[in-house]
Structures are given as C-alpha cells and as structure tokens.
Amino acid sequence: MKLIHYLVFSFLSFMLLAGFFYASNPVPKEKYLQITVTSGDTLWGLANEYRPSHHLSTDEFIEWVMDVNHLSNENIVAGEKLVIPVLKSEVNKGLVVTK
C-alpha cells in the first residue's frame, strides 16, 4: 500500500514540476503572426477569421491573445499590434497553396 502512495505522490510531483516548467517558458512570439488591428476588429471576429489556421475554440483564442499580449480586457483598438496564435509557417503554407 505504501508503494502505491509513493508512486502516486511521485507521479503528481512530476506533473506539478512539468507544469511549472511549461508555464515558465514564454511563448516565442517571433514564430507567431503579428497583426495590426483595424477599425471594427474584435477578438471574437479575429478568432473566426483565422479559425482555419489556429485550431482553437473562440474562447481559447481570446484567452491566448489576452495572455500573450498582456491585455487586461477584450477591448482592442485600431492601430494596436497583436500577436495571434497563428504560426507564420501556417500562413506561408496557405499562400503557397493558393498561388
């Protein structure tokens, strides 16, 4: 019985440490697309516009954008630059295919 407790405790400790390690690594922004917000843009609208390239739910997209760009709320302003969860390589693939 003690062996099972030890194994479970070890597993949970490992998962906790792995979570801290993963969370401490910042998102490499240079790999992701940066856009300039235009008048009338919303995070919800951007999530739908880029849906084929990001494979996230709308809520996940918005949460990611807010976290990475350090936004305090969902309001975005024309002219603002945002990093969005679309890999530059995904956008480039789309351009090659459509040519």
Distance bins in CASP14 RR format, pairs under 12 A and 6 or more apart:
PFRMAT RR
TARGET T0000
AUTHOR 0000-0000-0000
RMODE 2
METHOD distances of the structure
MODEL  1
1 7 0 0 0 0 0 1 0 0 0 0 0
1 8 0 0 0 0 0 1 0 0 0 0 0
2 8 0 0 0 0 0 1 0 0 0 0 0
2 9 0 0 0 0 0 1 0 0 0 0 0
3 9 0 0 0 0 0 1 0 0 0 0 0
3 10 0 0 0 0 0 1 0 0 0 0 0
4 10 0 0 0 0 0 1 0 0 0 0 0
4 11 0 0 0 0 0 1 0 0 0 0 0
5 11 0 0 0 0 0 1 0 0 0 0 0
5 12 0 0 0 0 0 1 0 0 0 0 0
6 12 0 0 0 0 0 1 0 0 0 0 0
6 13 0 0 0 0 0 1 0 0 0 0 0
7 13 0 0 0 0 0 1 0 0 0 0 0
7 14 0 0 0 0 0 1 0 0 0 0 0
8 14 0 0 0 0 0 1 0 0 0 0 0
8 15 0 0 0 0 0 1 0 0 0 0 0
9 15 0 0 0 0 0 1 0 0 0 0 0
9 16 0 0 0 0 0 1 0 0 0 0 0
10 16 0 0 0 0 0 1 0 0 0 0 0
10 17 0 0 0 0 0 1 0 0 0 0 0
11 17 0 0 0 0 0 1 0 0 0 0 0
11 18 0 0 0 0 0 1 0 0 0 0 0
12 18 0 0 0 0 0 1 0 0 0 0 0
12 19 0 0 0 0 0 1 0 0 0 0 0
13 19 0 0 0 0 0 1 0 0 0 0 0
13 20 0 0 0 0 0 1 0 0 0 0 0
14 20 0 0 0 0 0 1 0 0 0 0 0
14 21 0 0 0 0 0 1 0 0 0 0 0
15 21 0 0 0 0 0 1 0 0 0 0 0
15 22 0 0 0 0 0 1 0 0 0 0 0
16 22 0 0 0 0 0 1 0 0 0 0 0
16 23 0 0 0 0 0 1 0 0 0 0 0
17 23 0 0 0 0 0 1 0 0 0 0 0
17 24 0 0 0 0 0 1 0 0 0 0 0
18 24 0 0 0 0 0 1 0 0 0 0 0
18 25 0 0 0 0 0 1 0 0 0 0 0
19 25 0 0 0 0 0 1 0 0 0 0 0
23 67 0 0 0 0 0 1 0 0 0 0 0
26 32 0 0 0 0 0 1 0 0 0 0 0
26 67 0 0 0 0 0 1 0 0 0 0 0
26 68 0 0 0 0 1 0 0 0 0 0 0
26 70 0 0 0 0 0 1 0 0 0 0 0
26 83 0 0 0 0 0 1 0 0 0 0 0
27 64 0 0 0 0 1 0 0 0 0 0 0
27 65 0 0 0 0 0 1 0 0 0 0 0
27 67 0 0 0 0 1 0 0 0 0 0 0
27 68 1 0 1 0 0 0 0 0 0 0 0
27 69 0 0 0 0 0 1 0 0 0 0 0
27 70 0 0 0 0 0 1 0 0 0 0 0
27 83 1 0 0 1 0 0 0 0 0 0 0
27 84 0 0 0 0 0 1 0 0 0 0 0
27 85 0 0 0 0 1 0 0 0 0 0 0
27 87 0 0 0 0 0 1 0 0 0 0 0
28 68 0 0 0 0 0 1 0 0 0 0 0
28 83 0 0 0 0 0 1 0 0 0 0 0
28 85 0 0 0 0 0 1 0 0 0 0 0
28 87 0 0 0 0 0 1 0 0 0 0 0
28 88 0 0 0 0 0 1 0 0 0 0 0
29 64 0 0 0 0 0 1 0 0 0 0 0
29 65 0 0 0 0 0 1 0 0 0 0 0
29 67 0 0 0 0 0 1 0 0 0 0 0
29 68 1 0 0 1 0 0 0 0 0 0 0
29 69 0 0 0 0 1 0 0 0 0 0 0
29 70 0 0 0 0 0 1 0 0 0 0 0
29 81 0 0 0 0 0 1 0 0 0 0 0
29 82 0 0 0 0 0 1 0 0 0 0 0
29 83 1 0 1 0 0 0 0 0 0 0 0
29 84 0 0 0 0 0 1 0 0 0 0 0
29 85 0 0 0 0 0 1 0 0 0 0 0
29 87 0 0 0 0 0 1 0 0 0 0 0
29 88 0 0 0 0 0 1 0 0 0 0 0
30 83 0 0 0 0 1 0 0 0 0 0 0
30 87 0 0 0 0 0 1 0 0 0 0 0
30 88 0 0 0 0 1 0 0 0 0 0 0
30 89 0 0 0 0 0 1 0 0 0 0 0
31 68 0 0 0 0 0 1 0 0 0 0 0
31 83 0 0 0 0 1 0 0 0 0 0 0
31 84 0 0 0 0 0 1 0 0 0 0 0
31 85 0 0 0 0 0 1 0 0 0 0 0
31 86 0 0 0 0 1 0 0 0 0 0 0
31 87 1 0 1 0 0 0 0 0 0 0 0
31 88 1 0 0 1 0 0 0 0 0 0 0
31 89 1 0 0 1 0 0 0 0 0 0 0
31 90 0 0 0 0 0 1 0 0 0 0 0
31 91 0 0 0 0 0 1 0 0 0 0 0
31 92 0 0 0 0 0 1 0 0 0 0 0
32 50 0 0 0 0 0 1 0 0 0 0 0
32 53 0 0 0 0 0 1 0 0 0 0 0
32 54 0 0 0 0 1 0 0 0 0 0 0
32 64 0 0 0 0 1 0 0 0 0 0 0
32 65 0 0 0 0 0 1 0 0 0 0 0
32 68 1 0 0 1 0 0 0 0 0 0 0
32 69 0 0 0 0 0 1 0 0 0 0 0
32 81 0 0 0 0 0 1 0 0 0 0 0
32 82 0 0 0 0 1 0 0 0 0 0 0
32 83 1 0 1 0 0 0 0 0 0 0 0
32 84 1 0 0 1 0 0 0 0 0 0 0
32 85 1 0 0 1 0 0 0 0 0 0 0
32 86 1 0 0 1 0 0 0 0 0 0 0
32 87 1 0 0 1 0 0 0 0 0 0 0
32 88 1 0 0 1 0 0 0 0 0 0 0
32 89 0 0 0 0 1 0 0 0 0 0 0
32 90 0 0 0 0 1 0 0 0 0 0 0
32 91 0 0 0 0 1 0 0 0 0 0 0
33 46 0 0 0 0 0 1 0 0 0 0 0
33 49 0 0 0 0 0 1 0 0 0 0 0
33 50 1 0 0 1 0 0 0 0 0 0 0
33 53 0 0 0 0 1 0 0 0 0 0 0
33 54 0 0 0 0 1 0 0 0 0 0 0
33 65 0 0 0 0 0 1 0 0 0 0 0
33 68 0 0 0 0 0 1 0 0 0 0 0
33 81 0 0 0 0 0 1 0 0 0 0 0
33 82 0 0 0 0 1 0 0 0 0 0 0
33 83 1 0 0 1 0 0 0 0 0 0 0
33 84 1 0 1 0 0 0 0 0 0 0 0
33 85 0 0 0 0 1 0 0 0 0 0 0
33 86 1 0 1 0 0 0 0 0 0 0 0
33 87 1 0 0 1 0 0 0 0 0 0 0
33 88 1 0 1 0 0 0 0 0 0 0 0
33 89 0 0 0 0 1 0 0 0 0 0 0
33 90 0 0 0 0 1 0 0 0 0 0 0
33 91 1 0 1 0 0 0 0 0 0 0 0
33 92 0 0 0 0 1 0 0 0 0 0 0
33 94 0 0 0 0 0 1 0 0 0 0 0
33 95 0 0 0 0 0 1 0 0 0 0 0
34 65 0 0 0 0 0 1 0 0 0 0 0
34 68 0 0 0 0 0 1 0 0 0 0 0
34 69 0 0 0 0 1 0 0 0 0 0 0
34 79 0 0 0 0 0 1 0 0 0 0 0
34 80 0 0 0 0 0 1 0 0 0 0 0
34 81 1 0 1 0 0 0 0 0 0 0 0
34 82 1 0 0 1 0 0 0 0 0 0 0
34 83 1 0 1 0 0 0 0 0 0 0 0
34 84 1 0 0 1 0 0 0 0 0 0 0
34 85 0 0 0 0 0 1 0 0 0 0 0
34 86 0 0 0 0 1 0 0 0 0 0 0
34 87 0 0 0 0 0 1 0 0 0 0 0
34 88 0 0 0 0 1 0 0 0 0 0 0
34 91 0 0 0 0 0 1 0 0 0 0 0
35 41 0 0 0 0 1 0 0 0 0 0 0
35 43 0 0 0 0 0 1 0 0 0 0 0
35 45 0 0 0 0 0 1 0 0 0 0 0
35 46 1 0 0 1 0 0 0 0 0 0 0
35 49 0 0 0 0 1 0 0 0 0 0 0
35 50 0 0 0 0 1 0 0 0 0 0 0
35 53 0 0 0 0 0 1 0 0 0 0 0
35 65 0 0 0 0 1 0 0 0 0 0 0
35 69 0 0 0 0 0 1 0 0 0 0 0
35 76 0 0 0 0 0 1 0 0 0 0 0
35 78 0 0 0 0 0 1 0 0 0 0 0
35 79 0 0 0 0 1 0 0 0 0 0 0
35 80 0 0 0 0 1 0 0 0 0 0 0
35 81 1 0 0 1 0 0 0 0 0 0 0
35 82 1 0 1 0 0 0 0 0 0 0 0
35 83 0 0 0 0 1 0 0 0 0 0 0
35 84 1 0 1 0 0 0 0 0 0 0 0
35 85 0 0 0 0 0 1 0 0 0 0 0
35 86 0 0 0 0 1 0 0 0 0 0 0
35 88 0 0 0 0 0 1 0 0 0 0 0
35 91 0 0 0 0 0 1 0 0 0 0 0
36 46 0 0 0 0 0 1 0 0 0 0 0
36 76 0 0 0 0 0 1 0 0 0 0 0
36 77 0 0 0 0 0 1 0 0 0 0 0
36 78 0 0 0 0 1 0 0 0 0 0 0
36 79 1 0 1 0 0 0 0 0 0 0 0
36 80 1 0 0 1 0 0 0 0 0 0 0
36 81 1 0 1 0 0 0 0 0 0 0 0
36 82 1 0 0 1 0 0 0 0 0 0 0
36 83 0 0 0 0 0 1 0 0 0 0 0
36 84 0 0 0 0 0 1 0 0 0 0 0
37 43 0 0 0 0 1 0 0 0 0 0 0
37 45 0 0 0 0 0 1 0 0 0 0 0
37 46 0 0 0 0 1 0 0 0 0 0 0
37 49 0 0 0 0 0 1 0 0 0 0 0
37 65 0 0 0 0 0 1 0 0 0 0 0
37 69 0 0 0 0 0 1 0 0 0 0 0
37 71 0 0 0 0 0 1 0 0 0 0 0
37 75 0 0 0 0 0 1 0 0 0 0 0
37 76 1 0 1 0 0 0 0 0 0 0 0
37 77 1 0 0 1 0 0 0 0 0 0 0
37 78 1 0 1 0 0 0 0 0 0 0 0
37 79 1 0 1 0 0 0 0 0 0 0 0
37 80 1 0 1 0 0 0 0 0 0 0 0
37 81 1 0 0 1 0 0 0 0 0 0 0
37 82 1 0 0 1 0 0 0 0 0 0 0
37 83 0 0 0 0 0 1 0 0 0 0 0
37 84 0 0 0 0 0 1 0 0 0 0 0
38 45 0 0 0 0 0 1 0 0 0 0 0
38 46 0 0 0 0 0 1 0 0 0 0 0
38 49 0 0 0 0 0 1 0 0 0 0 0
38 76 0 0 0 0 1 0 0 0 0 0 0
38 77 0 0 0 0 0 1 0 0 0 0 0
38 78 1 0 1 0 0 0 0 0 0 0 0
38 79 1 0 0 1 0 0 0 0 0 0 0
38 80 0 0 0 0 1 0 0 0 0 0 0
38 81 0 0 0 0 0 1 0 0 0 0 0
38 82 0 0 0 0 0 1 0 0 0 0 0
39 76 0 0 0 0 0 1 0 0 0 0 0
39 77 0 0 0 0 1 0 0 0 0 0 0
39 78 1 0 1 0 0 0 0 0 0 0 0
39 79 0 0 0 0 1 0 0 0 0 0 0
39 80 0 0 0 0 0 1 0 0 0 0 0
40 46 0 0 0 0 0 1 0 0 0 0 0
40 49 0 0 0 0 0 1 0 0 0 0 0
40 75 0 0 0 0 0 1 0 0 0 0 0
40 76 0 0 0 0 1 0 0 0 0 0 0
40 77 0 0 0 0 1 0 0 0 0 0 0
40 78 1 0 0 1 0 0 0 0 0 0 0
40 79 0 0 0 0 0 1 0 0 0 0 0
40 80 0 0 0 0 0 1 0 0 0 0 0
41 47 0 0 0 0 0 1 0 0 0 0 0
41 48 0 0 0 0 0 1 0 0 0 0 0
41 49 0 0 0 0 1 0 0 0 0 0 0
41 50 0 0 0 0 0 1 0 0 0 0 0
41 65 0 0 0 0 0 1 0 0 0 0 0
41 74 0 0 0 0 0 1 0 0 0 0 0
41 75 0 0 0 0 0 1 0 0 0 0 0
41 76 1 0 0 1 0 0 0 0 0 0 0
41 77 0 0 0 0 1 0 0 0 0 0 0
41 78 1 0 0 1 0 0 0 0 0 0 0
41 79 0 0 0 0 1 0 0 0 0 0 0
41 80 0 0 0 0 1 0 0 0 0 0 0
41 81 0 0 0 0 0 1 0 0 0 0 0
41 82 0 0 0 0 1 0 0 0 0 0 0
41 84 0 0 0 0 0 1 0 0 0 0 0
42 48 0 0 0 0 1 0 0 0 0 0 0
42 49 0 0 0 0 0 1 0 0 0 0 0
42 58 0 0 0 0 0 1 0 0 0 0 0
42 61 0 0 0 0 0 1 0 0 0 0 0
42 62 0 0 0 0 1 0 0 0 0 0 0
42 65 0 0 0 0 0 1 0 0 0 0 0
42 73 0 0 0 0 0 1 0 0 0 0 0
42 74 1 0 0 1 0 0 0 0 0 0 0
42 75 0 0 0 0 1 0 0 0 0 0 0
42 76 1 0 0 1 0 0 0 0 0 0 0
42 77 0 0 0 0 0 1 0 0 0 0 0
42 78 0 0 0 0 0 1 0 0 0 0 0
42 82 0 0 0 0 0 1 0 0 0 0 0
43 49 0 0 0 0 0 1 0 0 0 0 0
43 50 0 0 0 0 0 1 0 0 0 0 0
43 56 0 0 0 0 0 1 0 0 0 0 0
43 58 0 0 0 0 1 0 0 0 0 0 0
43 59 0 0 0 0 0 1 0 0 0 0 0
43 60 0 0 0 0 0 1 0 0 0 0 0
43 61 1 0 0 1 0 0 0 0 0 0 0
43 62 1 0 1 0 0 0 0 0 0 0 0
43 63 0 0 0 0 1 0 0 0 0 0 0
43 64 0 0 0 0 1 0 0 0 0 0 0
43 65 1 0 1 0 0 0 0 0 0 0 0
43 66 1 0 0 1 0 0 0 0 0 0 0
43 67 0 0 0 0 0 1 0 0 0 0 0
43 69 0 0 0 0 1 0 0 0 0 0 0
43 71 0 0 0 0 1 0 0 0 0 0 0
43 73 0 0 0 0 1 0 0 0 0 0 0
43 74 1 0 1 0 0 0 0 0 0 0 0
43 75 0 0 0 0 1 0 0 0 0 0 0
43 76 1 0 0 1 0 0 0 0 0 0 0
43 77 0 0 0 0 0 1 0 0 0 0 0
43 80 0 0 0 0 0 1 0 0 0 0 0
43 82 0 0 0 0 1 0 0 0 0 0 0
43 84 0 0 0 0 1 0 0 0 0 0 0
43 85 0 0 0 0 0 1 0 0 0 0 0
44 50 0 0 0 0 0 1 0 0 0 0 0
44 51 0 0 0 0 0 1 0 0 0 0 0
44 57 0 0 0 0 0 1 0 0 0 0 0
44 58 1 0 0 1 0 0 0 0 0 0 0
44 59 0 0 0 0 1 0 0 0 0 0 0
44 61 0 0 0 0 1 0 0 0 0 0 0
44 62 1 0 0 1 0 0 0 0 0 0 0
44 65 0 0 0 0 0 1 0 0 0 0 0
44 74 1 0 0 1 0 0 0 0 0 0 0
44 75 0 0 0 0 0 1 0 0 0 0 0
44 76 0 0 0 0 0 1 0 0 0 0 0
45 51 0 0 0 0 1 0 0 0 0 0 0
45 58 0 0 0 0 1 0 0 0 0 0 0
45 61 0 0 0 0 1 0 0 0 0 0 0
45 62 0 0 0 0 1 0 0 0 0 0 0
45 65 0 0 0 0 0 1 0 0 0 0 0
45 74 0 0 0 0 0 1 0 0 0 0 0
45 76 0 0 0 0 0 1 0 0 0 0 0
45 84 0 0 0 0 0 1 0 0 0 0 0
46 53 0 0 0 0 0 1 0 0 0 0 0
46 54 0 0 0 0 1 0 0 0 0 0 0
46 56 0 0 0 0 0 1 0 0 0 0 0
46 58 0 0 0 0 1 0 0 0 0 0 0
46 61 1 0 0 1 0 0 0 0 0 0 0
46 62 0 0 0 0 1 0 0 0 0 0 0
46 64 0 0 0 0 0 1 0 0 0 0 0
46 65 1 0 0 1 0 0 0 0 0 0 0
46 66 0 0 0 0 0 1 0 0 0 0 0
46 69 0 0 0 0 0 1 0 0 0 0 0
46 74 0 0 0 0 0 1 0 0 0 0 0
46 76 0 0 0 0 1 0 0 0 0 0 0
46 80 0 0 0 0 0 1 0 0 0 0 0
46 82 1 0 0 1 0 0 0 0 0 0 0
46 83 0 0 0 0 0 1 0 0 0 0 0
46 84 1 0 0 1 0 0 0 0 0 0 0
46 85 0 0 0 0 0 1 0 0 0 0 0
46 86 0 0 0 0 1 0 0 0 0 0 0
47 53 0 0 0 0 0 1 0 0 0 0 0
47 54 1 0 0 1 0 0 0 0 0 0 0
47 55 0 0 0 0 0 1 0 0 0 0 0
47 56 1 0 0 1 0 0 0 0 0 0 0
47 57 0 0 0 0 1 0 0 0 0 0 0
47 58 1 0 1 0 0 0 0 0 0 0 0
47 59 0 0 0 0 1 0 0 0 0 0 0
47 60 0 0 0 0 1 0 0 0 0 0 0
47 61 1 1 0 0 0 0 0 0 0 0 0
47 62 1 0 0 1 0 0 0 0 0 0 0
47 63 0 0 0 0 0 1 0 0 0 0 0
47 64 0 0 0 0 1 0 0 0 0 0 0
47 65 0 0 0 0 1 0 0 0 0 0 0
47 66 0 0 0 0 0 1 0 0 0 0 0
47 74 0 0 0 0 0 1 0 0 0 0 0
47 76 0 0 0 0 0 1 0 0 0 0 0
47 82 0 0 0 0 0 1 0 0 0 0 0
47 84 0 0 0 0 1 0 0 0 0 0 0
47 85 0 0 0 0 1 0 0 0 0 0 0
47 86 0 0 0 0 0 1 0 0 0 0 0
48 54 0 0 0 0 0 1 0 0 0 0 0
48 56 0 0 0 0 0 1 0 0 0 0 0
48 57 0 0 0 0 0 1 0 0 0 0 0
48 58 1 0 0 1 0 0 0 0 0 0 0
48 61 0 0 0 0 1 0 0 0 0 0 0
48 62 0 0 0 0 0 1 0 0 0 0 0
49 58 0 0 0 0 0 1 0 0 0 0 0
49 61 0 0 0 0 0 1 0 0 0 0 0
49 84 0 0 0 0 1 0 0 0 0 0 0
49 86 0 0 0 0 1 0 0 0 0 0 0
50 56 0 0 0 0 1 0 0 0 0 0 0
50 58 0 0 0 0 0 1 0 0 0 0 0
50 61 1 0 0 1 0 0 0 0 0 0 0
50 62 0 0 0 0 0 1 0 0 0 0 0
50 64 0 0 0 0 0 1 0 0 0 0 0
50 65 0 0 0 0 0 1 0 0 0 0 0
50 82 0 0 0 0 0 1 0 0 0 0 0
50 84 1 0 0 1 0 0 0 0 0 0 0
50 85 0 0 0 0 1 0 0 0 0 0 0
50 86 1 0 1 0 0 0 0 0 0 0 0
50 87 0 0 0 0 0 1 0 0 0 0 0
50 90 0 0 0 0 1 0 0 0 0 0 0
50 91 0 0 0 0 1 0 0 0 0 0 0
50 94 0 0 0 0 0 1 0 0 0 0 0
51 57 0 0 0 0 1 0 0 0 0 0 0
51 58 0 0 0 0 1 0 0 0 0 0 0
51 60 0 0 0 0 0 1 0 0 0 0 0
51 61 0 0 0 0 1 0 0 0 0 0 0
51 84 0 0 0 0 0 1 0 0 0 0 0
51 85 0 0 0 0 0 1 0 0 0 0 0
51 86 0 0 0 0 1 0 0 0 0 0 0
51 90 0 0 0 0 0 1 0 0 0 0 0
52 86 0 0 0 0 1 0 0 0 0 0 0
52 90 0 0 0 0 1 0 0 0 0 0 0
52 91 0 0 0 0 0 1 0 0 0 0 0
52 93 0 0 0 0 0 1 0 0 0 0 0
52 94 0 0 0 0 1 0 0 0 0 0 0
52 97 0 0 0 0 0 1 0 0 0 0 0
52 98 0 0 0 0 0 1 0 0 0 0 0
53 61 0 0 0 0 0 1 0 0 0 0 0
53 84 0 0 0 0 1 0 0 0 0 0 0
53 85 0 0 0 0 1 0 0 0 0 0 0
53 86 1 0 1 0 0 0 0 0 0 0 0
53 87 1 0 0 1 0 0 0 0 0 0 0
53 88 0 0 0 0 0 1 0 0 0 0 0
53 89 0 0 0 0 0 1 0 0 0 0 0
53 90 1 0 1 0 0 0 0 0 0 0 0
53 91 1 0 0 1 0 0 0 0 0 0 0
53 92 0 0 0 0 0 1 0 0 0 0 0
53 93 0 0 0 0 1 0 0 0 0 0 0
53 94 0 0 0 0 1 0 0 0 0 0 0
53 95 0 0 0 0 0 1 0 0 0 0 0
54 60 0 0 0 0 1 0 0 0 0 0 0
54 61 1 0 1 0 0 0 0 0 0 0 0
54 62 0 0 0 0 0 1 0 0 0 0 0
54 64 0 0 0 0 1 0 0 0 0 0 0
54 65 0 0 0 0 1 0 0 0 0 0 0
54 83 0 0 0 0 0 1 0 0 0 0 0
54 84 1 0 0 1 0 0 0 0 0 0 0
54 85 1 0 1 0 0 0 0 0 0 0 0
54 86 1 0 1 0 0 0 0 0 0 0 0
54 87 0 0 0 0 1 0 0 0 0 0 0
54 90 0 0 0 0 1 0 0 0 0 0 0
54 91 0 0 0 0 0 1 0 0 0 0 0
55 61 0 0 0 0 1 0 0 0 0 0 0
55 64 0 0 0 0 0 1 0 0 0 0 0
55 85 0 0 0 0 1 0 0 0 0 0 0
55 86 0 0 0 0 1 0 0 0 0 0 0
55 87 0 0 0 0 0 1 0 0 0 0 0
55 90 0 0 0 0 1 0 0 0 0 0 0
56 62 0 0 0 0 1 0 0 0 0 0 0
56 63 0 0 0 0 1 0 0 0 0 0 0
56 64 1 0 0 1 0 0 0 0 0 0 0
56 65 0 0 0 0 1 0 0 0 0 0 0
56 84 0 0 0 0 0 1 0 0 0 0 0
56 85 1 0 0 1 0 0 0 0 0 0 0
56 86 0 0 0 0 1 0 0 0 0 0 0
57 63 0 0 0 0 1 0 0 0 0 0 0
57 64 0 0 0 0 0 1 0 0 0 0 0
57 85 0 0 0 0 0 1 0 0 0 0 0
58 64 0 0 0 0 0 1 0 0 0 0 0
58 65 0 0 0 0 0 1 0 0 0 0 0
58 74 0 0 0 0 0 1 0 0 0 0 0
58 85 0 0 0 0 0 1 0 0 0 0 0
59 65 0 0 0 0 0 1 0 0 0 0 0
59 66 0 0 0 0 0 1 0 0 0 0 0
59 74 0 0 0 0 0 1 0 0 0 0 0
60 66 0 0 0 0 0 1 0 0 0 0 0
60 67 0 0 0 0 0 1 0 0 0 0 0
60 85 0 0 0 0 1 0 0 0 0 0 0
61 67 0 0 0 0 0 1 0 0 0 0 0
61 68 0 0 0 0 0 1 0 0 0 0 0
61 74 0 0 0 0 0 1 0 0 0 0 0
61 82 0 0 0 0 0 1 0 0 0 0 0
61 84 1 0 0 1 0 0 0 0 0 0 0
61 85 1 0 0 1 0 0 0 0 0 0 0
61 86 0 0 0 0 1 0 0 0 0 0 0
62 68 0 0 0 0 0 1 0 0 0 0 0
62 69 0 0 0 0 0 1 0 0 0 0 0
62 71 0 0 0 0 1 0 0 0 0 0 0
62 73 0 0 0 0 0 1 0 0 0 0 0
62 74 1 0 0 1 0 0 0 0 0 0 0
62 75 0 0 0 0 0 1 0 0 0 0 0
62 76 0 0 0 0 0 1 0 0 0 0 0
62 82 0 0 0 0 0 1 0 0 0 0 0
62 84 0 0 0 0 0 1 0 0 0 0 0
62 85 0 0 0 0 0 1 0 0 0 0 0
63 69 0 0 0 0 0 1 0 0 0 0 0
63 71 0 0 0 0 0 1 0 0 0 0 0
63 74 0 0 0 0 1 0 0 0 0 0 0
63 85 0 0 0 0 1 0 0 0 0 0 0
64 71 0 0 0 0 0 1 0 0 0 0 0
64 82 0 0 0 0 0 1 0 0 0 0 0
64 83 0 0 0 0 1 0 0 0 0 0 0
64 84 1 0 0 1 0 0 0 0 0 0 0
64 85 1 0 1 0 0 0 0 0 0 0 0
64 86 0 0 0 0 0 1 0 0 0 0 0
65 71 1 0 0 1 0 0 0 0 0 0 0
65 73 0 0 0 0 0 1 0 0 0 0 0
65 74 0 0 0 0 1 0 0 0 0 0 0
65 76 0 0 0 0 1 0 0 0 0 0 0
65 80 0 0 0 0 0 1 0 0 0 0 0
65 81 0 0 0 0 0 1 0 0 0 0 0
65 82 1 0 0 1 0 0 0 0 0 0 0
65 83 1 0 0 1 0 0 0 0 0 0 0
65 84 1 0 1 0 0 0 0 0 0 0 0
65 85 1 0 0 1 0 0 0 0 0 0 0
65 86 0 0 0 0 0 1 0 0 0 0 0
66 72 0 0 0 0 1 0 0 0 0 0 0
66 73 1 0 0 1 0 0 0 0 0 0 0
66 74 1 0 0 1 0 0 0 0 0 0 0
66 75 0 0 0 0 0 1 0 0 0 0 0
66 76 0 0 0 0 1 0 0 0 0 0 0
66 82 0 0 0 0 1 0 0 0 0 0 0
66 83 0 0 0 0 0 1 0 0 0 0 0
66 84 0 0 0 0 0 1 0 0 0 0 0
66 85 0 0 0 0 0 1 0 0 0 0 0
67 82 0 0 0 0 0 1 0 0 0 0 0
67 83 0 0 0 0 0 1 0 0 0 0 0
67 84 0 0 0 0 0 1 0 0 0 0 0
67 85 0 0 0 0 0 1 0 0 0 0 0
68 81 0 0 0 0 0 1 0 0 0 0 0
68 82 0 0 0 0 1 0 0 0 0 0 0
68 83 1 0 1 0 0 0 0 0 0 0 0
68 84 0 0 0 0 1 0 0 0 0 0 0
68 85 1 0 0 1 0 0 0 0 0 0 0
68 86 0 0 0 0 0 1 0 0 0 0 0
69 75 0 0 0 0 0 1 0 0 0 0 0
69 76 0 0 0 0 1 0 0 0 0 0 0
69 77 0 0 0 0 0 1 0 0 0 0 0
69 80 0 0 0 0 1 0 0 0 0 0 0
69 81 0 0 0 0 1 0 0 0 0 0 0
69 82 1 0 1 0 0 0 0 0 0 0 0
69 83 1 0 1 0 0 0 0 0 0 0 0
69 84 0 0 0 0 1 0 0 0 0 0 0
69 85 0 0 0 0 0 1 0 0 0 0 0
70 80 0 0 0 0 0 1 0 0 0 0 0
70 82 0 0 0 0 0 1 0 0 0 0 0
70 83 0 0 0 0 0 1 0 0 0 0 0
71 77 0 0 0 0 0 1 0 0 0 0 0
71 80 0 0 0 0 1 0 0 0 0 0 0
71 81 0 0 0 0 0 1 0 0 0 0 0
71 82 0 0 0 0 1 0 0 0 0 0 0
71 83 0 0 0 0 0 1 0 0 0 0 0
71 84 0 0 0 0 0 1 0 0 0 0 0
74 82 0 0 0 0 0 1 0 0 0 0 0
76 82 1 0 0 1 0 0 0 0 0 0 0
76 84 0 0 0 0 0 1 0 0 0 0 0
84 90 0 0 0 0 0 1 0 0 0 0 0
84 91 0 0 0 0 0 1 0 0 0 0 0
85 91 0 0 0 0 0 1 0 0 0 0 0
86 92 0 0 0 0 0 1 0 0 0 0 0
86 93 0 0 0 0 0 1 0 0 0 0 0
86 94 0 0 0 0 0 1 0 0 0 0 0
87 93 0 0 0 0 1 0 0 0 0 0 0
87 94 0 0 0 0 0 1 0 0 0 0 0
88 94 0 0 0 0 0 1 0 0 0 0 0
88 95 0 0 0 0 0 1 0 0 0 0 0
89 95 0 0 0 0 0 1 0 0 0 0 0
89 96 0 0 0 0 0 1 0 0 0 0 0
90 96 0 0 0 0 0 1 0 0 0 0 0
90 97 0 0 0 0 0 1 0 0 0 0 0
91 97 0 0 0 0 0 1 0 0 0 0 0
91 98 0 0 0 0 0 1 0 0 0 0 0
92 98 0 0 0 0 0 1 0 0 0 0 0
92 99 0 0 0 0 0 1 0 0 0 0 0
93 99 0 0 0 0 0 1 0 0 0 0 0
END
